[in-house]
Amino acid sequence: MNDTIVITGAGGVLCSVFAKELAKNGAPVALLDLNLEAAEKVAQDIRSDNGTAKAYKANVLDKQNLQQIHDEIVRDFGKCKILINGAGGNNPKATTEHEVFENGDETAEEFKTFFNLEQEGFDFVFRLNIMGTLLPTQVFSKDMLGQTGCCIVNISSMNAYRPLTKIPAYSAAKSAVSNFTQWLAVHFAQQGIRVNAIAPGFFVTNQNKNLLFDQNGNPTARTDKIINATPMKRFGEPEELLGALKWLTNEKESGFVTGIVVPVDGGFSAYSGV
């Protein structure tokens, strides 16, 4: 039986680490990313470590494109057995300047307020995260029908538990990803396709580094708040997500686990602030 693994957003900080780890078991890994150069670099790293991988330029918001990529992957490696929906992110057009409403300023036009958030930005962030999970699942989960040991792992976020200030679209979208994970788990349960999600706490990625550090590399006030609200008092390292990932994708170890969202957050979701 083929064990082909498909990862979207594979050129990113977290998913590139996922890809390199999962490739160690000998399974072919298909790396999907809009940034082909980033995905190709990951593929080269895997191949240099005697793994099997290929990069594909893919738009997770274009189902026709995904279907074409799917057909290429089937020709190259065979049908998908494990799907990691890692594509997602935020956008400055969907981010407010202030954390809370400030009297006298929030109707201003010279900076981003709740009132002038662009619909285009909000739509993009929501579509990227939830539609970018739905469409790859529609395309690749068909491969899993009739196979055994198949699973889907979505990437949710701490935002799904409690919305973070400034990023309403991203928070709402990740909440939708968690909910959709549960829906899919029920829908596919009798087909033997397990569906779970990982909710990372705070990790430094290309998506959030400008919110966490200034141009000189110094921590921002937002970083100070995050660290103070994380009992372990630090950011996570990408490798610290691998235990949850390997568990959820291992049929022998988690064969009766479906419909859950696993927080990996240094205690952030458990801390009340006092």
C-alpha positions in Angstrom: 0.0 0.0 0.0 1.3 3.5 -0.8 1.8 5.9 2.0 1.9 9.2 0.1 1.8 12.3 2.4 0.5 15.6 1.0 1.3 18.8 2.9 -0.1 22.3 2.0 1.8 25.4 3.1 4.9 23.1 3.0 7.3 26.0 2.4 6.5 27.6 5.7 8.5 27.4 8.9 6.2 24.9 10.7 5.1 22.7 7.8 8.7 22.4 6.4 9.7 20.9 9.7 6.6 18.6 9.5 7.6 17.5 6.0 11.2 16.7 6.9 10.1 14.6 9.9 7.4 12.7 8.1 9.8 11.9 5.2 12.0 10.0 7.6 9.6 7.0 7.6 10.4 6.5 3.9 7.0 7.7 2.6 7.0 10.0 -0.4 6.0 13.6 0.6 4.3 16.0 -1.8 5.0 19.6 -0.9 2.4 22.1 -2.0 2.9 25.8 -1.7 2.1 29.0 -3.7 5.8 29.8 -3.2 7.4 27.1 -5.3 10.9 28.2 -4.5 10.3 27.7 -0.8 8.8 24.3 -1.2 11.6 23.2 -3.6 14.2 24.1 -1.0 12.4 21.8 1.5 12.2 19.1 -1.1 15.9 19.4 -1.8 16.7 19.1 2.0 14.6 15.9 2.2 16.2 14.4 -0.9 19.7 15.2 0.4 18.7 13.2 3.5 17.8 10.2 1.3 14.1 10.9 1.5 11.5 11.1 -1.3 9.9 14.5 -2.0 8.7 16.8 -4.7 7.5 20.4 -4.7 4.4 21.5 -6.5 3.2 25.1 -7.0 -0.3 25.0 -5.7 -3.1 27.5 -4.9 -5.2 26.1 -2.1 -8.0 28.5 -3.1 -8.2 27.1 -6.7 -9.9 23.7 -6.8 -9.1 23.2 -10.4 -5.4 23.8 -9.8 -5.5 21.4 -6.8 -7.1 18.7 -9.0 -4.3 19.1 -11.5 -1.7 18.9 -8.8 -3.5 15.9 -7.4 -3.3 14.1 -10.7 0.4 14.8 -10.9 1.0 13.5 -7.4 -0.9 10.3 -8.2 1.3 9.8 -11.3 4.5 10.6 -9.3 3.8 8.7 -6.0 0.3 7.2 -5.9 -2.8 8.1 -3.9 -2.7 10.3 -0.8 -2.9 8.5 2.5 -2.1 11.4 4.9 -3.1 15.0 4.3 -1.7 17.9 6.4 -3.6 21.1 5.8 -1.0 23.6 6.8 -1.7 26.5 4.4 -3.1 29.6 6.2 -2.1 33.0 7.7 -3.2 36.5 8.4 -3.0 39.7 6.3 -2.3 43.4 7.4 -5.6 44.4 5.7 -7.5 42.4 8.3 -5.5 43.7 11.3 -6.5 46.6 13.5 -4.1 49.2 14.8 -5.4 49.1 18.4 -6.2 46.2 20.7 -9.3 47.9 22.1 -11.7 50.7 21.1 -10.2 54.1 21.9 -12.6 57.0 22.2 -11.9 59.8 19.7 -9.6 57.8 17.4 -11.5 54.8 16.1 -13.3 56.7 13.3 -10.0 58.0 11.9 -9.1 57.0 8.4 -5.3 57.3 8.6 -4.8 54.0 10.3 -6.6 50.6 10.6 -9.6 50.6 12.9 -12.4 48.2 13.3 -14.6 50.5 11.2 -12.3 50.7 8.2 -11.1 47.1 8.1 -11.2 46.2 4.4 -13.7 43.6 3.4 -11.2 42.4 0.8 -8.7 41.7 3.6 -11.2 40.0 5.9 -12.4 37.8 3.0 -8.9 36.8 2.0 -7.9 35.7 5.5 -11.1 33.8 6.1 -10.9 32.1 2.7 -7.2 31.3 3.0 -7.7 29.5 6.3 -11.1 27.8 6.0 -11.5 27.4 2.2 -7.8 26.6 2.1 -8.6 23.7 4.3 -11.9 22.7 2.7 -10.7 22.5 -1.0 -7.6 20.4 -0.5 -9.6 18.0 1.7 -12.3 17.7 -1.0 -9.6 16.8 -3.6 -7.3 14.5 -1.6 -9.7 12.8 0.7 -11.2 10.9 -2.2 -7.9 9.0 -2.4 -8.4 7.7 1.1 -11.7 5.9 0.4 -11.1 2.2 0.4 -7.7 2.6 2.0 -6.9 1.9 5.7 -4.8 4.0 8.1 -5.7 7.3 6.4 -5.9 10.6 8.3 -6.2 14.3 7.9 -4.5 16.8 10.2 -5.6 20.4 10.1 -3.7 23.3 11.6 -5.8 25.4 14.0 -4.5 27.9 16.5 -4.8 29.3 20.0 -7.0 31.9 18.3 -9.7 29.2 18.0 -10.0 29.0 21.8 -9.9 32.7 22.6 -9.7 35.4 19.9 -6.6 37.5 20.0 -6.8 41.3 19.8 -6.1 43.0 16.5 -6.7 39.9 14.3 -10.4 39.3 14.1 -10.5 37.6 10.7 -7.7 35.2 11.6 -9.3 34.3 14.9 -12.7 33.7 13.4 -11.1 31.6 10.6 -9.1 29.4 12.9 -12.2 28.8 15.1 -13.9 27.7 11.9 -11.1 25.3 11.2 -11.5 23.6 14.6 -15.2 23.3 14.1 -14.8 22.0 10.6 -12.3 19.4 11.9 -14.9 18.0 14.2 -17.5 18.0 11.4 -15.2 16.1 9.1 -14.3 13.6 11.8 -17.9 12.6 12.1 -18.5 12.6 8.4 -15.6 10.3 7.6 -15.6 8.2 10.8 -17.2 5.1 9.2 -14.8 5.3 6.3 -11.9 4.9 8.6 -10.5 8.3 7.8 -9.5 10.1 11.0 -9.6 13.9 11.2 -7.9 15.9 13.9 -6.1 19.2 14.3 -3.2 20.7 16.1 -3.5 24.2 17.7 -0.1 25.7 18.0 0.5 28.3 20.7 3.1 31.0 19.9 5.8 30.1 17.4 7.8 32.6 15.4 6.9 32.2 11.7 7.1 34.3 8.6 3.5 35.2 9.1 3.8 36.7 12.6 7.4 37.9 13.0 6.6 41.5 12.2 4.1 41.5 15.0 6.5 40.0 17.4 9.7 41.8 16.7 10.5 45.4 15.5 12.8 46.2 12.6 15.8 45.9 14.9 14.9 42.5 16.1 13.7 43.7 19.5 10.6 42.1 21.1 7.4 44.2 20.7 4.9 45.0 23.5 2.8 42.2 22.0 5.6 39.7 22.5 5.9 40.7 26.1 2.2 40.1 26.6 2.4 36.7 25.0 5.4 35.6 27.1 3.8 36.8 30.2 0.6 34.8 29.4 2.6 31.6 28.6 3.5 29.8 31.8 6.6 28.3 30.2 7.7 31.9 29.5 9.0 31.4 25.9 8.0 30.8 22.3 7.7 27.2 21.1 10.2 25.6 18.8 8.7 24.0 15.6 10.2 20.6 16.6 8.0 20.7 19.7 4.9 20.1 17.4 6.3 16.9 16.1 5.2 14.7 18.9 1.6 15.6 18.4 1.9 15.3 14.7 3.5 11.9 14.7 1.0 10.6 17.3 -2.0 11.8 15.2 -0.7 10.3 12.0 0.2 7.0 13.5 -2.7 4.6 13.1 -1.3 2.2 15.8 -1.0 4.8 18.4 -4.0 7.0 17.7 -6.3 4.7 15.7 -9.3 5.5 18.0 -8.6 9.2 18.0 -10.7 11.5 15.8 -12.4 14.9 16.1 -10.0 16.4 18.6 -7.9 19.6 18.5 -4.6 19.2 20.4 -3.1 22.4 21.9 0.7 22.7 21.9 1.1 26.0 23.7 3.4 26.0 26.7 0.3 26.3 29.0 -1.2 29.4 27.3 -4.7 28.0 27.1 -4.6 26.9 30.8 -3.5 30.2 32.2 -6.2 32.6 33.5 -3.8 35.5 34.1 -3.8 35.3 37.9 
